[in-house]
Amino acid sequence: MLLTLQFYRREISRRRFVLLSALTLACQALCGTEILFTGTLMGAVALFCAFCLVPRERRSIVALIPPLVAAYFVMAVVCSPFLWYALTGPSVQAGQGINYPADLLSFVIPTPMTWLGGRSFSSVSAAYLGNTSEQGTYLGLPLIAIAIAYWSESSKKPGTKVLVAVSLVAAV
């Protein structure tokens, strides 16, 4: 995301953007294909939201797509043995994440894993589905208050609209 913003603002060259993005994508792929998939999905959501919410910048947003495709191509070539194995290797059962949705309360009510106040709300958080690795949606009231304050202060800026839209999509 940061590299895309730097390229959009013309702070880095096209070549540097493609190479650094390909390196970042390769690192994501080698850390876990789900990390690469999630990053790709949210990047596409961010571009779509920017395209819809900032109409005067549509031409510039569309111009980001070819270098992004080039970065993915370079990453795919570099990581081709790994990607081939990920696609053809041992099968995994897909679709299990749907069994562990985030509870709306989990954004404001911590689990026992949270250092401050987590045990105080264990009677509520015990009802969350999944195990502790599936319950990572806790933001806390201070962070939510900061986000609301930022939004109320900067709500007229196009970047804030995109940030809020992408955050809501991520939360859903």
Protein Blocks (a to p, Z undefined) as FASTA:
>chain_A
ZZmmmmmnopacfklmmmmmmmmmmmmmmnomklmmmmmmmmmmmmmmmmmmmmmlmmmm
mmmmmmmmmmmmmmmmmmmmmmmmmmmmccddehklmmmccdfklmmmccfklmghplmm
mmmmmmpgcjfklmmmbnbjmlmmmmmmmmmmmmmpmklmmmmmmmmmmmZZ
